[in-house]
Amino acid sequence: MVYLILLVCLFLGVPIAFSIIAALLYFMAVGDFPYNLRIVATQMFGGIKSYPLLAIPLFILAGELMNEAGITSRIINFTSFLFGRCKAGLALVNIWASVIFAGLSGSAVADTSAIGRVFIPEMEKRGYPRDFAAAITAASSVIGPIIPPSIPVIIYALTVTGVSVPALFLAGVMPGVLLAIFLSIYVWLFAGHYEKDVDHGVKKNARSVLVQGIVPLLMPVFVVGSILAGVVTPTEAASFAVAYALVVGLLVFRELKVKRLPKIFARAMRDSAVIMIIISAVAAANWLLTYNRIPNMITDFALVYMTSKTVFLLASMVLFLFVGLFLEGIAAMLVLVPILHPIAVSMGVDPTHFGILVVFNLMIGLITPPMGLCLFVADSIAGVGIGQLTKRIIPLFLVELLVLVIITFVPVTVIGLPKLFGY
């Protein structure tokens, strides 16, 4: 009955957090727990009573501030300077702008929204089909939560497993770059014939473009570098990111207006609240699962029937890809990882490797219907229809799937950099 309530709520469009809470309240109401309904509230508040979790709203705020500070246009000019004259130049600029933007926002949806509003109409002017422009924008935005700083990685490390945040940050660099390279190869091979007009105007102001492009690039260098050096915690680094964004927006580029700050802070608080509600609801659900020994039973089953690490990784990959079709990535992570992480460790999978595989898997779900948020955002800009956009994104999905297979079975692509730095 509990699962039926959960499924019905999800089918009716109830947000995942409230669907979980409804199922929990029913279970507790008919169960034998003393003061049963109070336990739900206690576990929910306990799940977000954590100082390190302050990093999440702070990184969200930093991303919002950077978006308002005129950073997007400067990133686009910078990447145009680097790739604009290549075959399929504007498509390549789209992809590598997402790589740079990933170091600012850590959010795929923010990437799709900010970059899509500029690139989709511009790519159409250059001869690209509008649906292809929307598809490559959505597909490349998946890089956002993989390259540090990354909100899903912070949530994975701090609320689910206790894996080192710096190690996970370093582990995400190579997969993110690999994804950008493979997407670039695809557009170079199959989309080069679209572009009909190459604008070299950016070359005239090369010095200005390079100088202004370096300013946003310094933020992820300072943030991640300070964490790796052990100077600050992730939460303190997030505070620094907010301060950096304010200084750049107000004093350097001067495009961030003081009168806009209340709205920016309000948007950041709203987005943070959504994530925190999901974390709190799943924390209560995980407590209930643990109380009923569900993780132990699943672990025992897996150890009996999954006799090798390869089989487990394949099964996990398929499971996360399937769940990503229907659940938002952070919610799916919070529900499944507490169960699967101990199994992965017992199978000999490196915890850092498994963490990046989970994030990568679930971020691919952002471009797969019926719940692909990046698809919806791209379509809201392009207006080509989800059906047409889905057809266009299938080849790009297959490219991302190929990269997923590579990082799954070639672990050095993930854990090589953390080991190089001693993690």
Summary of the structure (lengths in Angstrom):
residues: 423
radius of gyration: 21.6
end to end distance: 44.8
largest distance: 74.1
contacts: 1529
relative contact order: 0.14
helix: 80%
strand: 0%
